[in-house]
Amino acid sequence: MPHELARNLFEAQLNCRLVDIEAHELRARNEGYYTIASAGHEGNVALGALTRKTDPALLHYRSGAFFLARARAGEGTAPGVFELLLSLAASSDDPIAEGRHKVFGSIPWGIPPQTSTIASHLPKAVGMAVSIDRASKLGALGRLHEGTVPTTKDSIVVCSFGDASLNHSTAQGAINAASWAAYQRVPVPVLFLCEDNGLGVSVRTPQGWVEARMRGTPGMTYIAADGGDLSAAYEASERAVVTCRKTRAPVFLHLRCERVWGHAGSDADREYRAAAEIATAEQRDPVLLTAQSLLDAGVMSSRELLDAIDGAAETVRALSNEAVKRPKLRTRDGVMASIAPSRKNAVAEEARRTDYASAANDGGPKTLAHAIRAGLSDLMRKYSELVVFGEDVAEKGGVYGVTVGLWKSFGAGRVFNTLLDEQSILGMAIGAGQIGLLPVPEIQFLAYVHNAEDQLRGEAATLSFFSGGHLKNPMVVRIAGLGYQKGFGGHFHNDDSLAVLRDLPGVIVAVPSRGDDAVRMLRTLMASARIDGRVCVFVEPIALYHTRDLFPGDGAWSFPVPEPGRAIDVGEVGVYEPDARDLVMLTYGNGVPMCLRVARSLEGKGIRARVVDLRWIAPLPEEAIAQHVRESKAVLVVDECRHSGNVSEGIVTFLATHADLSAKPLARVASADSFIPLADAANLVLLQESEILHAALELVRSGESREVASGQVDAKIVANVDLQVAR
């Protein structure tokens, strides 16, 4: 190794250790807020020096030396050190997270911020790697959207994690996905760096386990090295980088490390580690071993080494003193500003842009499924970087035939099947979006998203938050869901809860009830992803996919595909009988045709009801809700989902907190807090039209909301309580 390179790598290792020491000092003075150190893992400095800023690096929380090696391309004294100290001090001047969290992250150095606590960043690393070749062929790498990570056609993706994280199902799924793709000769240039210190907090990794688990994995090259030996680590890292870049296949770099200190500042490792073991770890300290090797090779004299250590320590202390003086986040708005910054006018304009070869009007009225297919086809013509993927979406066209024909029309580069793993599907979407594609992943059933919800909650939804709004995760996730399927079911195919999606900050959740709305909503969702980098979820009611009639034989639930240039903005609701004022029914999805049929029955009883299709489940269209409530004498919230944790709770809470709205007679009906059983038994727990009708009549006739139990009104219960109907 050249002497200058050795000195540079040692400098990064030394600065990393000094920052770790300073982190503990800051915590002791209550001026710092994070003490999970990289101490003992500084061998990863080699990989940091050997990769490029166009090789996206998704880093483990002990990869500080890697970060500083990448930072050496920056300017100033000890580049990268001040950024780490600002992050430790939770300063709003931190250029990546702006005081919101301690992360390794830098846009100019190609390091998207990660929390990396449970290997949750591995699926998106694989997704990013798989997408590089695909994006290059589609021409997307050369025209990246704002908020994406710079890559080139020969980029590789680096992903570091610990030996304990290797055992997490998320890691295993990601590694399996990379192996599965590579086995089929799909390019997957991902370099997995396992920093193996033999401990997961206090739980030991069995000796030899990592190698036994990974050596011989199909489609993957296994390379191991001693992270305490800088030369060995450098040689192994160089071989890993060259192999990954040349073969475009996964490489697993197993770097054996030491954990020199406890897991974090509060961890007393002497409770579970013998004194001799701790002493051995200290003797194998990579920073000390590198220093000794520099002395032995004559790269530095002892005087030069001492001066370098003293100078670096003085620099770190000075930068630390400055970091703690820098401003902090002081307001709620300041904290939340980066969650989902939006340019609504630009999104609206993009949704209505028509300068593309549309084929939207290729037939008569269409059901929801056929309209969604036509809408996706049109959007794929509009956006050449749009890709559709998921289990069964290609040749088969999905289990409900929604994507039939797209594979033939646009090819396997843009419409493709994935393996059966929702974490990998969503990870693919995150990675694809970060390098410039517009991903539209499909989750086959709503219940299946629970297997992978952290990919939305902990990864996609947080990227903008932890990057000051500079990095985004554009995607439109299609999910087939909700209840009321006939002749089929069971709770894994009929799931009537949206709670897991509604509480994700910044995520747009939409539910169409009819085909023409679906097309216009999809245009807005894709524009939101394209312009604002938003994470969007489109929940498609399965029971309405092929529904043609509102009443038997009338064909009234099939609609022509809207012309290009027409869109429905987020927050814009659908209104039926806008002049009706006796009652307003607020609903969505399957609830819309149900309420329209109930409204017909009410009309026969002299009651005129307005039906409002909310369309947008998160954020709720509060302004529109307020407007229609003010214009009506009574309010019935009709929620097809479970009684607890779903949409109606949010609506009722909103109305209850506004004096001019809470005075209205108000009730809600919802499905039971039950899983959905098979066949006709499902109707015993799903909300029925007869129950909506009964509730509406009771509400209008009583002039106030009542709790209805066993078919009887309890006169002791007054306005603004839940209205539930006996089954």
N, C-alpha and C positions, 0 to 999 in steps of 0.2 A: 504494500500500500504506500503511495507517495507520502512523504513526510507532511506536506502542507495539508493534504486531505486528512491525515491522522490527527493533526492539530485541530482542524476545523470540527471534526467529529467529536473530539474530546471536549472542545469548548461548548458544543451543544449539550453533551452529557452533563458537564459541570454546571452549566446554567440551569438545566432541568432540575438537578439535585438542589441547587441553591434556592430555586423557586419553591420546591417542596418544603425546605426548611423554613423559608419565609412564610409559607402558608400556615405552618403551625404557630409561628410567632404572631402572625396577624390574628389567628383565632384566639390565642391566649389574651390578646389585647382587645378582643371583640371588634376588630377592624377587618377581619376576613371571615369567610363563611363556608370554607370547603377544605377538607384535609385528606382526601383520597389521593395518595402520592404515587408517583411513577417510580419511586426508589426501588432499584433492583431490576427494572425493566429497560434501562437505558440502552440496551443492545439494539432496540428498534430504531436507533438513530441511523443505522446503516441503510435501512429501507427508505427512511425519509430522504436521505441524500441521493439515493439511486433512482427515485421516481420523479416524475415531472409534475408541474402544477396543473397540467392537463390530464393527469392521472387522478381522478377523484379519490380522495382518501377519507373513508368513514372510520373514525378513530375511537378506540377503546379509551376509557378514562385513565389508563396508565401509559398512554402513548405520548407523553409529553416530549420526550427526546425526538421522536419522529416529527412532531409539530415544529420544534425549534430547528431541526435540520432543514425542513421545507422553508422555514422563515428566513434562512440565511440568504435567500434571494432578495430579501427586503432591504430597506435602507435604515440607517441610524445605528446607534450603539446597541449591541446585543439584540438584534432583531427578533421579535416574537416575545421577548421577556416581558416588556411592558404590557403587551396585550394580555398575557396570562395573569399578571398582577392586577390589572384592571378587572379582569373577570373574577378573580379571587375576592376582590374588594366589592364586588357587585356594583361597579360604577356604571352609570349610563354612558360614559365615554368608551366603554368596551366596544370595539368596532364591530363585533359580531352579534352578541346577545344583548348588548346595551343594558347590562345589569340584571337581566331576567334569569340567568342561570350560569353556572360555571361549566363551560364547554370548550373543547378544542375546536376551533372553527375559524376559517378565513376564506373569504371569497377570492382575493388575488392569489392565494396559495393553493387553491383547489381543495379546500377542506370544508365540506358542508358540516355544520354542527350536528352532533349526535348526543343523546343521553346515554345510550349504549349499556344500559344496566342489565338487561336480560337477553342480550343478543338480538334485540328487536331490530337492529340495523342490518342484519345479514340478508333478509329477504330483499330489501331494496338494493343492496349491493349487487346481488345476483341479477335483479331486474335491470339495473343500470348497465351491467356488463353485457347482458343479452341484447340490450337495446342499442348499443354502440354501432354494431354492424348494420342493424336494421335501419337506424336513423341515418347512417352514412349512405346507404343505398337509396333512401328516400330523399336525400338532399337536405335533411333537417339539421345536420351538424354545422353546416355553414351559415345557417340563418337562425340562430338560437333566439328564443323568446327572452324577454326580460325576466330575470329571476331564475335562469337555468345555469347549470354548472358547465364551464367550458371543457370540451373534449375534442379530440381529433380521431380520425379513423383508426389510428394505431394505439389509442389510449387503452390503459388497463385500469381496473378498479381495485383499490386496496381496501381491505376491511380487516381491522384488528379487533381482537377479543381475547378473553381469558380462558384458561382450561376449564374452569367451572362452568362458564357459559356454553361451552361446547356441548354439555349435556342437556341444555334446555331444548325443548321441542322445537322452538323457533329456529335455533341454530341447525338442528338436525334436518328440519324441513328445508331450510335454505341450501344446505350442503347437498342434500338429496336432489333438490331441483337443479342445482348446477351440474351435478353428476348425470342426472337424467337427460338434460339438454346436451351436454358434451358427448354423452354416449351415442347420441343421434347425430353427432358432428355439427351441432349448432354452435356457432362461436359464443364462448362464455369467458372472456378475458378477465376473470376475477382472481385476485391474489388474496387468499385467506391467510392472515397472520395470527397464529395462535400463540399468545404470550403465556407460557406455561410456567407458573411458579409453584404448582403443586397444591395450591390451597384455594378454596372458595370461602372466604372469610375464615371459618375455622374447620370446614369440612375438607378432608384431604382427597385429592385426586389419586386413585390407585396408580402406583408406579407402573409405567409402561402403557397406561390406558390410552393416552392420546395417540401414540404411534400405532397401537393395535387397532384402534378404532378407525384411523384414517389411512394407514398404508394399504394400498391395494384398492382404494375406492375407484370404481369404474370412471374412466374419463378424466381422472385427476392425478397430477404429479405431486408426490409427497417429498418434501425436502426438510431436513432437520439440521439444527446447529445449536451450539452453546452460545446463548446470548451474553454470557459473561466474557467471552473472548471476542473482542471487537473484530479482529481479522477474520475469524471463522464466521461470525455473524455477517460480515460484509460479503465474503465470498458466497455464502449460501443465499444471501439476499440478492446478490447480483445474478446468480444462476436462476433464482425464482423469477426475477423481473424479466430477464431475457427469454426464459421459457414461456412465460405467460404472454409476453408481447409477440413472440414469434408464432407460437402454436395457436393463440387465441382460445386457449383452453384453461380450465381452472388449475391453480397451483395452491397447495397447502404448505405454508412455511411454518414449521414447528420450531419456535424459538424458546429454548429452555431458559428460564429466568429464576431469579431469587426475589422473594418479597422481604426486603431488608427490614422494614418496619411492620407494624400492625396493619390491618385492613384499612383503617381510617383513624383519625385522631382520637376517637373514643374507644378504640379497640385495644384491650390489654392482651396482647398475644401470648404473654407468659402464662396465661391460664390454660392454654392448650398446646403450647410449644415448649419443649425442654430447652434449658439454657444452652446446652451444647448445640442444639439445632439452630438456635438464633445466632450463636457465635459463628457457626459454619456459614450461615447466610451472609453474615457481615464480612467474613473473610473472602467470600465470592462476590462481593460488591463490584459491579461492572465498572463503576467510575474509578474505584481504587485500582482495579486490574488494568484498566486502560492507562491510568497515570503511570503505573509501574512499567507497562510495556513501552511507553514513550521514553521513560528513563533508560530502560534496558537497551532500546534501539538507538539511543543517542539523539532522538528527535528533540528532546528538551533536556536541559540541565536541571538539577534540583532547584537552583536559584530561579530559573525561568519558570519552573512549575509552581513554586511557592508564590512568585509574583503574579502568575496568571490566576491562581486561586484567590489571592488577596484582592486583586483588581476586579475579578468577577463578583466577589462577595460585596465589595464596596458599590459596584454598579447596581447589583440587585437591591441592596438596601436603599440606595438613593432613589431608584425607580419605584420601590415599594412605598417610600415616604411620600412620593408624588402621587402614586395611585390612590392612596387613602384620602387624599385631599380632593380628588375629583368628584363631581356631582353624582348623586344617586337618583334613582327614580322616586319621585315625590308625589305623584298623583295617580289616581286610578286610570284616568284616560291615558297617561303616559305608559303605564304597564300594558294596557290593552291595545295601544295604537298599532302594533305590528301583527295582531292576530289575523286580520283579513282586510288590509287596506283595499279600498274599492274605488273604481272610477266608473260610476253608474252610467254616465252619459256615453262614455266610450264603449261600455258593454252593450248598451241599447243600440248604438249605431252599428257595432259589429254584428249583433244578432240579426240585424235587418239588411246587412250587406248582400248585394245580389250579383256582384261581378264574377260569376262562376257559371259553369254549364249545369243548370239544374234539370232534374228529371222528376220533379216532385209530382206534377200532375200527369200521372201515367195510368189513370183509371178513374172509376167512380168512387162512391163512398166506401170507406175502409173501416174495419174494426181496429181496436187498439193495437193489436199485434202487427197487423199489416201496415198501419200508419207509422208505428215506430220503425219498422223495417225501411219504409220509404224515407222517413226522416233521417235515419242513419245513413242511408245510401246517398242522400243529398248532401249531408254534412261531410261525407268522405270525398265527395267531389269538390266541396268548398275548401277542405283542409287536406292537403296531400300528406301531411304528417300525422293524420288521425289513424290510430290503430285500434282494432276491436279484437278482444281475446278473452279466453276463459275456457272452461271445460265444455266441450261439445259444440262450440259456436261456429266452427268452420264448415266442413262438409255437411254435417247433420243440421246445422242451423239452430242449435239450441234445443232443449227438450220440449219447448213449446213452438218451435219453428219461427221464432222472431227474427233470427238472422239468416234465414234461408236465402241463398243466392248471393250474399255478400262476398263469400269466399270465391265464387266463380267470377264475380264482377271485378273484384279488386285484387285478387291473388293472395297467396299464402304469406307474402311479406307484410300484409296489412290486416288480414283476418286469419287468426291462427288459434289452434287449441293449446291449452296448457295441461299440466298434470293436475290430478285431483288434490289440490291443497290450496285452500283459500288464502293462507298467509303468503304463499308464493304468488298467487294471482294478484293480490293487492301490493305485494312487494314489487312485482313486475311493473305495476302501474306507477308506483312512487318513483322507481328508478327511471322508467321511461320518460316520465314527465320532467324529471330533473335535468335531462340532457336534451330536451327540445321536442319530444314527441307529444302528441295529444292523445293520451290513453283513455280508452273506454272499456274497462274490464267488466265482465259479467260475473256476478255471484248467483249461482243457479237457484237458490232459495234463500229467503230472508233468514231462516233459522241457521243457515250455514255461515252467516257473517259473524256469528258469535265465536266461531273457531279462530277468527282472525281480527277481532275488533281492535286490538291494540295497534295493528298496522295503520288504522285510521286515527285512533285516539292518541296514541303515543308517538307516532311517526309523521304521517301525512299532515295532520292538523297542527302539529307543533312546529314545523319547519319555518314557516313565516314568523312565528312568535319568537323563536330562538335565533333568528337571523336578522332581526330588525326589519323584517319585511322585504329583505333583499333577495332571498331565495324562496321559491314557490314550488308547490306540488300540484300542477294542473291535472285534473282528471274528472271524468264523469263516470261514476260507478253505477252500473245498471244492476238492480236487484229485483228478481221476481219474488213477489211476496204477498202477504195478507191472506185473509181467509176466504171462505165461501166457494171453494172448489167443489164441484159436484162429481160424485162417483170416484173420488180419489181423496187422499188426505193423510191424516195422521199429523202430529204436531210438527214434524220436520219438513212438511211440505205446505202446511197452513200455519204460518206464524203471525199472530196478531198483536205484535208489540213493536213500536218504533222508538221506545225509550232509549235504547242503546245508541241511536243515531241523533236524537234530538238534543242531547246534552254536550255535543262536541262544539266547542267555541269556533266560530268562523266557518263551519261546514254548512253548505246549503243542502237542504233535504226537500225534495219535491215529490209529489204523488199525483199523477194525472188520473182522470176518470174517463176520458174519452180520447179518441185517436187524434183529432185535429189539435186539441190542447197539447197532447204529448209532443207533437212535432214542434209546435211553437215554443213550448217550454224547453225542449232539447236545444233549440237554437240559442236560447238565452243561457242555458247551462254551459254549452260549449263556448259561447262568447265569454262567459265569466271565467272559465278555465283558461281560455286563450289570452284574454286581456289582463285579468287580475290574478291568474294562477290559482284560482279557487279550487278547493276540494268540494266536489258536488256529488250528491247521491240521488239517484232517480229510482224510486221504488215503484215498480209496475204491478198493478193488481192482477194477479193471475186469473182470477175469476172473470175479469172483464176482457181478457186478451181476445177472445173470439165471440164476445157478446154482440149481437147485431140489433137486438130489439130492446126497447124500453118496456113496451107492453107486447104481448105475444103477437108476432107477425107484422109489427109496424115498421121494422127496419130503422127505428128512430135513434138507435145508438151506433150507427155507422155514419161517418162524415168524410167529405172530400179532404184530401191532403191540402193544407194551406199553401198558397202561392209563396215563393221566396219573397222575403221582405216583411213577412208578418211574424211577429213574435209576441210572447207574453213575458213581461218584465217580472222580476222577483218582487213579490208583494201584490201583484195584480190578481184579483180573485175573479171567479166566474159567478154570475148572478142570473138566477132564473126567477121570473115574475118580479122585476124590480119595483113595481108599484104596489105590491102586496105589503100590508102593514100589520095584519093581525098577529103574525108570528114570523120570526126568522129562524131558520134551521141552519146552523153552521156545521159543515161536514166536509168530507174529502173522500177520494177513492171510491170504494164500493158503496159508501154512504150516499153518494150523489144520486145515482139512479134509484136507490131505495127511498131516499127522501122525496124525490120527484113523484114516485108512485104514491107515497103517503100524502103528498100535497094534493094530488088528484082526489084522493078519498076525503081529505079535509074540505076541499072545495064543494064536494057534494053535501057537506054538513054546514055550509055557509061560512067557512073559515078560509080566508085567503092567506097562503103561506109563501114566503120568499125563501128560496134555497140558495145558499152561498157555498160555492165550491172553493175551499180555502186554497187548494193547489200547493201552496208553500207551507211546509210543516216546520221548517226551521230556516231562517227566522220566521216566526209567525207574522202574518200580515196584520199587525195590530191596528194600523190606521183604518184599513178597510173594515175590519171587525167592528171597530168603534162606530164607524159611519153607519153600518147596516143595523147595529143594535139601537142607535139613536133613532133610526127611522121606523122602528118596529115596536109594537106594544109588548111583546114577550119574546123570550130567547130560549131556544132549545139547542143544546150542543149535542150533536150526534156523532159518537166516536165508535167506529167499528173495532177498535183495538181494546185491549184489556182495560178494565176500570182503573187500575193503578199504574201511574208512571207515564201515561201517554198524553196525547194531544189535548184532550178535553180538560185535563188538570191545568195545563198552561193557559187555556182560554178562560176558564172560570176564574183562575187567579188574576189574570189581567183585568177582567171585568170587575172583580171584587175590589180591586185597588183604585178604581176610578169612580168617584161619588156619582157622577152623572150617568154612569152605566150600571152601577150596582143596584140602583133603585128599581130596575126593570125586573118583572117576574122572570126568574131564571132557573133552568134545570138542565141536567145532562143525562144522557143514557149512553151506556157503553156495554161492551161484552164483559162476560164474567172473568174474574181473576183465575183462569183455568187454562191448562194446556188444551189443545184442540184434539178431540178423539176422532176416530175413523168413522166414515160414512155418515148416516143421518144423525148420529149422536152429536156431531159437531154443532148442529142447530140448537142444541140444548144450552150451549155456552156462548155461541156467537149471537150478537145483537140481531133481532128479527124485525121485519117491517111492522108486524102487529104490535110490537113493543114501542116502536117509534110513534105509531099512530095513537096508542093508548096514552103515552106520555104527553104527546102534543095536545090531545083533548083535555087531559087533566090540567095541564098548564094553562091553557087558554080559558077554560071554564072556571078555574079557581082564581085566576088572576094573580096567583103567586105560586112559587115552586113548592112542591110537596115531596116528601119521602113516601114512595109507594111500596108497600110490602104485602105480599100475599094478596095482591089485587085490591087492597084497601088504602084509603088516604088517612094518614095520621094527622088530625087537625092540630095537634100540639106543636108540630114542626112548621116553622114559618119560612119566609123567603130565603133564597140563595143557599139552598142546600142541595146535595146530590139527589137526583131522582133516579131510582133504580126500580126495575120492574121484575115481578116474580116470574120465574121460568115456568 
